[in-house]
Amino acid sequence: MVKLNKIYTRGGDGGESSLVDGARLPKDSPTFEAIGAVDEANSALGMARNMASKKITPILATIQNDLFDLGADIATPYDGTKADGALRVRPEQVTNLEIEIDAITKKLDDLTSFVLPGGSDGASALHVARAIVRRAERRVVTLKNEKKINPETIKYLNRLSDLLFQLSRLENDGGKADILWKPGGE
């Protein structure tokens, strides 16, 4: 278990921060941009969790823990092997998201148009979280173009945005209260 005795260290006062292995990078590096975007997504999920119905809060709690794992994964240099002993996003975590997406999809009305973000408070918060997860995914892809990372991180974020979309529809009375796009303001 992690024990934090002191919250401030002054180690970042010069504009750098440390990775898990002790390496120092500028705070605006692609690595910290990705970690920060994942943190923003997790924060948005915390808000969505407070606003959503109780039936989906266990799913969101699991995802928030997974996102902490994902941030730790990004903060730990990746050598391309599973045997490095680091906390890594695992294929099973991606599969679990797919299982949730499939189960929720069965409960929803069929889509007949694109859905505008909104509806209930819970659905609206999930849409905001979904958009932030997409940004996190883009930041992790940028990082991947610079250095080797665990490919499961991108898969996880990609599936997560899909799951959050479906959860927002579930929060909107199974899709019945979705706000549908009207092309050209029909």
KOLLOMI-977608 format. One line per field, with one value per atom (N, C-alpha, C): x, y, z; residue in one letter; residue number from 1. Coordinates in nm, 2 decimals. Example, Ala and Ser with C-alpha at 12.3 -4.5 7.8 and 13.67 -1.06 7.14 Angstrom:
px c(1.32,1.23,1.32,1.28,1.37,1.29) $
py c(-0.57,-0.45,-0.33,-0.22,-0.11,0.00) $
pz c(0.78,0.78,0.78,0.71,0.71,0.79) $
res c(a,a,a,s,s,s) $
n c(1,1,1,2,2,2) $
This chain:
px c(0.08,0.00,0.09,0.05,0.12,0.09,0.20,0.19,0.25,0.17,0.22,0.22,0.34,0.36,0.36,0.41,0.43,0.37,0.29,0.22,0.32,0.38,0.47,0.61,0.69,0.83,0.92,0.87,0.95,1.03,1.02,1.09,1.05,0.93,0.88,0.89,0.95,0.95,1.02,1.11,1.19,1.13,1.01,0.94,0.96,1.02,1.04,0.97,0.95,0.89,0.96,0.94,1.00,0.91,0.96,0.89,0.91,0.85,0.86,1.00,1.08,1.22,1.32,1.26,1.35,1.39,1.38,1.41,1.33,1.40,1.33,1.30,1.18,1.13,1.07,1.07,0.99,0.84,0.78,0.64,0.55,0.60,0.52,0.56,0.64,0.68,0.55,0.56,0.44,0.41,0.50,0.47,0.38,0.42,0.34,0.21,0.21,0.08,-0.02,0.03,-0.05,-0.10,-0.01,-0.05,-0.15,-0.13,-0.22,-0.36,-0.36,-0.49,-0.57,-0.50,-0.56,-0.61,-0.54,-0.58,-0.71,-0.71,-0.83,-0.95,-0.93,-1.04,-1.09,-0.99,-1.03,-1.11,-1.07,-1.14,-1.28,-1.30,-1.43,-1.52,-1.45,-1.53,-1.57,-1.49,-1.53,-1.66,-1.66,-1.78,-1.90,-1.88,-1.99,-2.04,-1.95,-1.99,-2.08,-2.06,-2.14,-2.28,-2.29,-2.41,-2.49,-2.43,-2.49,-2.58,-2.66,-2.75,-2.66,-2.71,-2.63,-2.61,-2.69,-2.67,-2.54,-2.48,-2.36,-2.24,-2.26,-2.14,-2.04,-2.07,-1.97,-1.88,-1.94,-1.86,-1.76,-1.81,-1.73,-1.61,-1.64,-1.54,-1.43,-1.46,-1.36,-1.28,-1.34,-1.27,-1.18,-1.22,-1.13,-1.00,-1.02,-0.90,-0.81,-0.88,-0.80,-0.73,-0.79,-0.72,-0.59,-0.60,-0.48,-0.37,-0.41,-0.32,-0.26,-0.34,-0.30,-0.20,-0.23,-0.13,0.00,0.00,0.12,0.20,0.12,0.18,0.26,0.19,0.26,0.38,0.37,0.48,0.60,0.59,0.69,0.75,0.87,0.93,0.90,0.86,0.82,0.92,0.96,1.07,1.01,0.87,0.81,0.79,0.82,0.80,0.70,0.63,0.54,0.61,0.74,0.81,0.89,0.86,0.93,0.89,0.78,0.73,0.66,0.63,0.56,0.41,0.34,0.20,0.16,0.09,0.06,-0.09,-0.15,-0.28,-0.28,-0.37,-0.37,-0.48,-0.46,-0.57,-0.70,-0.70,-0.83,-0.91,-0.84,-0.91,-0.98,-0.92,-0.98,-1.10,-1.08,-1.19,-1.31,-1.28,-1.39,-1.47,-1.41,-1.48,-1.57,-1.52,-1.60,-1.72,-1.70,-1.81,-1.92,-1.88,-1.97,-2.05,-1.97,-2.03,-2.14,-2.11,-2.20,-2.33,-2.31,-2.42,-2.51,-2.45,-2.53,-2.60,-2.54,-2.59,-2.73,-2.73,-2.86,-2.98,-2.95,-3.05,-3.10,-3.03,-3.06,-3.14,-3.21,-3.28,-3.18,-3.22,-3.13,-3.11,-2.99,-2.95,-3.01,-3.07,-3.12,-3.06,-2.97,-2.90,-2.78,-2.70,-2.59,-2.65,-2.59,-2.64,-2.56,-2.64,-2.57,-2.54,-2.43,-2.40,-2.51,-2.56,-2.67,-2.77,-2.88,-2.98,-2.98,-2.99,-2.99,-2.85,-2.85,-2.72,-2.61,-2.65,-2.56,-2.50,-2.60,-2.56,-2.47,-2.50,-2.42,-2.28,-2.27,-2.13,-2.06,-2.12,-2.06,-2.01,-2.08,-2.04,-1.91,-1.91,-1.79,-1.67,-1.69,-1.58,-1.54,-1.63,-1.60,-1.51,-1.55,-1.47,-1.32,-1.31,-1.18,-1.10,-1.17,-1.10,-1.05,-1.12,-1.07,-0.95,-0.95,-0.83,-0.71,-0.73,-0.63,-0.58,-0.67,-0.63,-0.53,-0.57,-0.49,-0.35,-0.34,-0.21,-0.13,-0.19,-0.12,-0.07,-0.15,-0.10,0.02,0.02,0.13,0.25,0.24,0.35,0.40,0.31,0.35,0.44,0.41,0.50,0.64,0.66,0.79,0.87,0.79,0.86,0.77,0.83,0.76,0.67,0.54,0.45,0.37,0.31,0.22,0.10,0.08,-0.03,-0.16,-0.17,-0.30,-0.36,-0.27,-0.32,-0.41,-0.37,-0.45,-0.58,-0.57,-0.69,-0.79,-0.74,-0.82,-0.90,-0.82,-0.89,-0.99,-0.96,-1.05,-1.18,-1.17,-1.29,-1.37,-1.29,-1.35,-1.44,-1.40,-1.48,-1.61,-1.60,-1.72,-1.82,-1.76,-1.84,-1.91,-1.83,-1.89,-2.01,-2.00,-2.10,-2.23,-2.21,-2.32,-2.38,-2.29,-2.34,-2.43,-2.38,-2.46,-2.60,-2.61,-2.74,-2.82,-2.76,-2.83,-2.89,-2.81,-2.85,-2.97,-2.98,-3.09,-3.20,-3.24,-3.36,-3.34,-3.22,-3.20,-3.19,-3.17,-3.16,-3.29,-3.40,-3.52,-3.52,-3.43,-3.42,-3.29,-3.23,-3.11,-3.15,-3.06,-3.09,-3.02,-3.10,-3.05,-3.01,-2.91,-2.86,-2.96,-2.99,-3.08,-2.99,-2.94,-2.85,-2.91,-2.83,-2.88,-2.99,-3.01,-3.11,-3.25,-3.27,-3.40,-3.52) $
py c(-0.12,0.00,0.12,0.22,0.35,0.43,0.49,0.58,0.71,0.82,0.95,1.03,1.06,1.14,1.28,1.32,1.46,1.48,1.58,1.60,1.68,1.78,1.86,1.81,1.81,1.77,1.88,1.98,2.08,2.03,1.90,1.84,1.89,1.94,1.99,2.14,2.21,2.35,2.41,2.33,2.37,2.34,2.28,2.24,2.10,2.02,1.88,1.79,1.67,1.57,1.43,1.34,1.21,1.10,1.01,0.89,0.78,0.67,0.57,0.52,0.52,0.47,0.58,0.70,0.81,0.91,0.87,0.96,1.09,1.20,1.33,1.38,1.43,1.49,1.62,1.71,1.83,1.80,1.88,1.86,1.87,1.94,1.95,1.84,1.74,1.63,1.55,1.48,1.40,1.30,1.25,1.15,1.22,1.34,1.40,1.46,1.49,1.54,1.42,1.30,1.18,1.15,1.15,1.12,1.22,1.35,1.46,1.44,1.40,1.38,1.26,1.16,1.05,1.09,1.17,1.22,1.31,1.39,1.47,1.38,1.28,1.18,1.12,1.08,1.02,1.11,1.24,1.34,1.36,1.37,1.38,1.26,1.14,1.02,1.03,1.08,1.10,1.19,1.29,1.38,1.30,1.23,1.16,1.05,0.99,0.89,0.95,1.07,1.14,1.17,1.19,1.24,1.12,1.01,0.90,0.82,0.74,0.65,0.54,0.50,0.40,0.27,0.24,0.11,0.11,0.22,0.22,0.27,0.31,0.36,0.25,0.12,0.02,0.01,0.02,0.01,0.13,0.25,0.37,0.36,0.30,0.28,0.19,0.08,0.00,0.07,0.15,0.22,0.33,0.39,0.49,0.42,0.30,0.23,0.19,0.14,0.11,0.22,0.34,0.46,0.50,0.47,0.49,0.39,0.26,0.17,0.22,0.27,0.32,0.43,0.52,0.63,0.58,0.48,0.42,0.35,0.29,0.22,0.32,0.43,0.53,0.59,0.60,0.66,0.57,0.44,0.34,0.31,0.33,0.30,0.16,0.14,0.01,-0.05,-0.17,-0.24,-0.33,-0.34,-0.43,-0.57,-0.60,-0.73,-0.73,-0.84,-0.85,-0.89,-0.92,-0.96,-0.85,-0.73,-0.62,-0.59,-0.66,-0.65,-0.52,-0.44,-0.31,-0.33,-0.24,-0.24,-0.20,-0.29,-0.26,-0.29,-0.21,-0.24,-0.38,-0.47,-0.60,-0.62,-0.71,-0.74,-0.77,-0.83,-0.87,-0.74,-0.63,-0.51,-0.45,-0.46,-0.42,-0.51,-0.64,-0.74,-0.71,-0.67,-0.64,-0.52,-0.42,-0.31,-0.36,-0.44,-0.49,-0.57,-0.65,-0.73,-0.63,-0.53,-0.42,-0.36,-0.32,-0.25,-0.34,-0.47,-0.56,-0.58,-0.59,-0.61,-0.48,-0.37,-0.24,-0.22,-0.25,-0.23,-0.31,-0.42,-0.50,-0.44,-0.34,-0.27,-0.14,-0.10,0.03,0.02,0.13,0.15,0.16,0.11,0.12,0.27,0.30,0.44,0.47,0.58,0.62,0.75,0.81,0.93,0.94,1.04,1.07,1.13,1.11,1.16,1.28,1.39,1.51,1.49,1.54,1.53,1.60,1.54,1.60,1.50,1.55,1.47,1.49,1.38,1.38,1.44,1.47,1.52,1.41,1.29,1.18,1.15,1.15,1.13,1.25,1.37,1.48,1.47,1.43,1.42,1.31,1.20,1.09,1.13,1.22,1.27,1.35,1.44,1.52,1.43,1.33,1.23,1.16,1.12,1.05,1.14,1.27,1.36,1.38,1.38,1.39,1.26,1.15,1.02,1.02,1.07,1.08,1.16,1.27,1.36,1.28,1.21,1.13,1.02,0.96,0.87,0.93,1.05,1.12,1.15,1.19,1.22,1.09,0.98,0.86,0.81,0.84,0.81,0.90,1.02,1.11,1.05,1.01,0.95,0.83,0.74,0.62,0.65,0.77,0.81,0.85,0.87,0.91,0.80,0.71,0.60,0.48,0.37,0.25,0.25,0.22,0.21,0.08,0.05,-0.07,-0.05,-0.13,-0.10,-0.12,-0.19,-0.20,-0.07,0.03,0.16,0.22,0.22,0.28,0.21,0.07,-0.01,0.02,0.03,0.05,0.19,0.29,0.42,0.43,0.36,0.35,0.29,0.17,0.10,0.18,0.25,0.32,0.43,0.50,0.61,0.55,0.43,0.36,0.33,0.27,0.24,0.36,0.47,0.59,0.64,0.63,0.67,0.58,0.45,0.36,0.38,0.41,0.44,0.57,0.67,0.79,0.76,0.68,0.64,0.56,0.48,0.40,0.50,0.61,0.71,0.79,0.80,0.87,0.77,0.70,0.61,0.51,0.45,0.35,0.40,0.53,0.59,0.67,0.64,0.71,0.86,0.91,1.05,1.11,1.03,1.09,1.21,1.30,1.42,1.39,1.38,1.33,1.46,1.44,1.54,1.56,1.68,1.72,1.79,1.72,1.78,1.91,2.01,2.14,2.21,2.16,2.22,2.19,2.08,2.03,2.07) $
pz c(0.00,0.00,0.00,-0.07,-0.08,0.05,0.10,0.22,0.18,0.19,0.16,0.29,0.34,0.46,0.43,0.31,0.28,0.14,0.12,-0.01,-0.10,-0.05,-0.13,-0.11,-0.22,-0.22,-0.27,-0.34,-0.40,-0.52,-0.55,-0.66,-0.80,-0.81,-0.94,-0.95,-0.86,-0.86,-0.98,-1.04,-1.16,-1.29,-1.29,-1.41,-1.46,-1.37,-1.40,-1.30,-1.34,-1.24,-1.27,-1.18,-1.19,-1.24,-1.31,-1.35,-1.24,-1.25,-1.15,-1.13,-1.24,-1.23,-1.18,-1.15,-1.10,-1.21,-1.34,-1.45,-1.44,-1.47,-1.46,-1.61,-1.62,-1.75,-1.73,-1.83,-1.82,-1.80,-1.72,-1.70,-1.82,-1.93,-2.05,-2.15,-2.11,-2.20,-2.24,-2.36,-2.39,-2.29,-2.21,-2.10,-2.00,-1.95,-1.85,-1.91,-2.04,-2.10,-2.10,-2.13,-2.13,-1.99,-1.89,-1.75,-1.70,-1.74,-1.69,-1.76,-1.88,-1.95,-1.89,-1.85,-1.78,-1.65,-1.58,-1.45,-1.46,-1.57,-1.59,-1.62,-1.70,-1.73,-1.60,-1.51,-1.39,-1.30,-1.30,-1.22,-1.28,-1.41,-1.47,-1.44,-1.43,-1.40,-1.25,-1.16,-1.02,-1.01,-1.09,-1.09,-1.15,-1.26,-1.32,-1.23,-1.15,-1.05,-0.95,-0.91,-0.81,-0.87,-1.00,-1.06,-1.12,-1.15,-1.22,-1.12,-1.18,-1.10,-1.03,-0.92,-0.84,-0.91,-1.01,-1.08,-1.16,-1.19,-1.27,-1.19,-1.07,-0.99,-0.96,-0.95,-0.93,-1.06,-1.18,-1.30,-1.30,-1.27,-1.27,-1.16,-1.05,-0.95,-1.00,-1.07,-1.13,-1.23,-1.31,-1.41,-1.35,-1.25,-1.18,-1.13,-1.07,-1.03,-1.15,-1.26,-1.38,-1.43,-1.43,-1.48,-1.40,-1.27,-1.18,-1.23,-1.26,-1.31,-1.44,-1.53,-1.66,-1.64,-1.55,-1.53,-1.48,-1.39,-1.34,-1.45,-1.54,-1.66,-1.74,-1.78,-1.86,-1.79,-1.66,-1.58,-1.56,-1.60,-1.59,-1.72,-1.75,-1.88,-1.92,-2.05,-2.10,-2.19,-2.16,-2.24,-2.34,-2.35,-2.44,-2.39,-2.27,-2.22,-2.10,-2.08,-1.97,-1.84,-1.85,-1.73,-1.66,-1.69,-1.63,-1.48,-1.44,-1.30,-1.27,-1.37,-1.34,-1.35,-1.29,-1.29,-1.44,-1.51,-1.65,-1.67,-1.76,-1.81,-1.88,-1.85,-1.90,-2.00,-2.09,-2.19,-2.13,-2.01,-1.95,-1.91,-1.88,-1.84,-1.97,-2.08,-2.21,-2.24,-2.22,-2.24,-2.15,-2.02,-1.93,-1.98,-2.04,-2.09,-2.20,-2.29,-2.40,-2.35,-2.25,-2.19,-2.14,-2.07,-2.02,-2.14,-2.24,-2.36,-2.42,-2.44,-2.50,-2.41,-2.28,-2.19,-2.19,-2.19,-2.19,-2.32,-2.43,-2.57,-2.58,-2.52,-2.53,-2.46,-2.37,-2.29,-2.36,-2.46,-2.52,-2.65,-2.67,-2.80,-2.91,-3.03,-3.14,-3.18,-3.22,-3.26,-3.40,-3.42,-3.55,-3.60,-3.51,-3.54,-3.45,-3.48,-3.38,-3.26,-3.14,-3.02,-2.98,-2.94,-2.89,-2.74,-2.69,-2.55,-2.47,-2.37,-2.28,-2.23,-2.19,-2.13,-1.98,-1.91,-1.76,-1.71,-1.59,-1.53,-1.54,-1.50,-1.51,-1.65,-1.75,-1.89,-1.93,-1.90,-1.94,-1.88,-1.75,-1.69,-1.76,-1.80,-1.87,-2.01,-2.07,-2.20,-2.19,-2.08,-2.06,-2.03,-1.95,-1.92,-2.05,-2.13,-2.26,-2.35,-2.36,-2.44,-2.38,-2.25,-2.19,-2.21,-2.20,-2.23,-2.37,-2.46,-2.60,-2.61,-2.54,-2.54,-2.48,-2.37,-2.31,-2.41,-2.48,-2.59,-2.69,-2.73,-2.83,-2.77,-2.64,-2.58,-2.57,-2.54,-2.53,-2.67,-2.77,-2.91,-2.94,-2.91,-2.93,-2.86,-2.73,-2.66,-2.73,-2.78,-2.85,-2.97,-3.03,-3.15,-3.11,-2.98,-2.93,-2.87,-2.80,-2.73,-2.72,-2.68,-2.67,-2.54,-2.56,-2.45,-2.46,-2.35,-2.35,-2.44,-2.54,-2.64,-2.58,-2.46,-2.40,-2.35,-2.32,-2.27,-2.37,-2.50,-2.60,-2.62,-2.63,-2.64,-2.53,-2.41,-2.29,-2.31,-2.34,-2.35,-2.47,-2.57,-2.69,-2.65,-2.58,-2.54,-2.43,-2.34,-2.24,-2.29,-2.39,-2.45,-2.51,-2.57,-2.62,-2.50,-2.39,-2.28,-2.22,-2.20,-2.15,-2.23,-2.36,-2.45,-2.42,-2.41,-2.39,-2.25,-2.15,-2.02,-2.02,-2.09,-2.10,-2.16,-2.26,-2.31,-2.21,-2.13,-2.03,-1.93,-1.89,-1.80,-1.86,-1.99,-2.06,-2.09,-1.99,-2.00,-2.11,-2.11,-2.21,-2.35,-2.37,-2.50,-2.54,-2.46,-2.49,-2.47,-2.38,-2.36,-2.42,-2.51,-2.58,-2.66,-2.68,-2.76,-2.90,-3.00,-3.13,-3.21,-3.29,-3.38,-3.50,-3.53,-3.64,-3.74,-3.84,-3.94,-4.00,-4.00,-4.06,-3.99,-3.86,-3.78,-3.82,-3.88,-3.94,-3.84) $
res c(m,m,m,v,v,v,k,k,k,l,l,l,n,n,n,k,k,k,i,i,i,y,y,y,t,t,t,r,r,r,g,g,g,g,g,g,d,d,d,g,g,g,g,g,g,e,e,e,s,s,s,s,s,s,l,l,l,v,v,v,d,d,d,g,g,g,a,a,a,r,r,r,l,l,l,p,p,p,k,k,k,d,d,d,s,s,s,p,p,p,t,t,t,f,f,f,e,e,e,a,a,a,i,i,i,g,g,g,a,a,a,v,v,v,d,d,d,e,e,e,a,a,a,n,n,n,s,s,s,a,a,a,l,l,l,g,g,g,m,m,m,a,a,a,r,r,r,n,n,n,m,m,m,a,a,a,s,s,s,k,k,k,k,k,k,i,i,i,t,t,t,p,p,p,i,i,i,l,l,l,a,a,a,t,t,t,i,i,i,q,q,q,n,n,n,d,d,d,l,l,l,f,f,f,d,d,d,l,l,l,g,g,g,a,a,a,d,d,d,i,i,i,a,a,a,t,t,t,p,p,p,y,y,y,d,d,d,g,g,g,t,t,t,k,k,k,a,a,a,d,d,d,g,g,g,a,a,a,l,l,l,r,r,r,v,v,v,r,r,r,p,p,p,e,e,e,q,q,q,v,v,v,t,t,t,n,n,n,l,l,l,e,e,e,i,i,i,e,e,e,i,i,i,d,d,d,a,a,a,i,i,i,t,t,t,k,k,k,k,k,k,l,l,l,d,d,d,d,d,d,l,l,l,t,t,t,s,s,s,f,f,f,v,v,v,l,l,l,p,p,p,g,g,g,g,g,g,s,s,s,d,d,d,g,g,g,a,a,a,s,s,s,a,a,a,l,l,l,h,h,h,v,v,v,a,a,a,r,r,r,a,a,a,i,i,i,v,v,v,r,r,r,r,r,r,a,a,a,e,e,e,r,r,r,r,r,r,v,v,v,v,v,v,t,t,t,l,l,l,k,k,k,n,n,n,e,e,e,k,k,k,k,k,k,i,i,i,n,n,n,p,p,p,e,e,e,t,t,t,i,i,i,k,k,k,y,y,y,l,l,l,n,n,n,r,r,r,l,l,l,s,s,s,d,d,d,l,l,l,l,l,l,f,f,f,q,q,q,l,l,l,s,s,s,r,r,r,l,l,l,e,e,e,n,n,n,d,d,d,g,g,g,g,g,g,k,k,k,a,a,a,d,d,d,i,i,i,l,l,l,w,w,w,k,k,k,p,p,p,g,g,g,g,g,g,e,e,e) $
n c(1,1,1,2,2,2,3,3,3,4,4,4,5,5,5,6,6,6,7,7,7,8,8,8,9,9,9,10,10,10,11,11,11,12,12,12,13,13,13,14,14,14,15,15,15,16,16,16,17,17,17,18,18,18,19,19,19,20,20,20,21,21,21,22,22,22,23,23,23,24,24,24,25,25,25,26,26,26,27,27,27,28,28,28,29,29,29,30,30,30,31,31,31,32,32,32,33,33,33,34,34,34,35,35,35,36,36,36,37,37,37,38,38,38,39,39,39,40,40,40,41,41,41,42,42,42,43,43,43,44,44,44,45,45,45,46,46,46,47,47,47,48,48,48,49,49,49,50,50,50,51,51,51,52,52,52,53,53,53,54,54,54,55,55,55,56,56,56,57,57,57,58,58,58,59,59,59,60,60,60,61,61,61,62,62,62,63,63,63,64,64,64,65,65,65,66,66,66,67,67,67,68,68,68,69,69,69,70,70,70,71,71,71,72,72,72,73,73,73,74,74,74,75,75,75,76,76,76,77,77,77,78,78,78,79,79,79,80,80,80,81,81,81,82,82,82,83,83,83,84,84,84,85,85,85,86,86,86,87,87,87,88,88,88,89,89,89,90,90,90,91,91,91,92,92,92,93,93,93,94,94,94,95,95,95,96,96,96,97,97,97,98,98,98,99,99,99,100,100,100,101,101,101,102,102,102,103,103,103,104,104,104,105,105,105,106,106,106,107,107,107,108,108,108,109,109,109,110,110,110,111,111,111,112,112,112,113,113,113,114,114,114,115,115,115,116,116,116,117,117,117,118,118,118,119,119,119,120,120,120,121,121,121,122,122,122,123,123,123,124,124,124,125,125,125,126,126,126,127,127,127,128,128,128,129,129,129,130,130,130,131,131,131,132,132,132,133,133,133,134,134,134,135,135,135,136,136,136,137,137,137,138,138,138,139,139,139,140,140,140,141,141,141,142,142,142,143,143,143,144,144,144,145,145,145,146,146,146,147,147,147,148,148,148,149,149,149,150,150,150,151,151,151,152,152,152,153,153,153,154,154,154,155,155,155,156,156,156,157,157,157,158,158,158,159,159,159,160,160,160,161,161,161,162,162,162,163,163,163,164,164,164,165,165,165,166,166,166,167,167,167,168,168,168,169,169,169,170,170,170,171,171,171,172,172,172,173,173,173,174,174,174,175,175,175,176,176,176,177,177,177,178,178,178,179,179,179,180,180,180,181,181,181,182,182,182,183,183,183,184,184,184,185,185,185,186,186,186) $
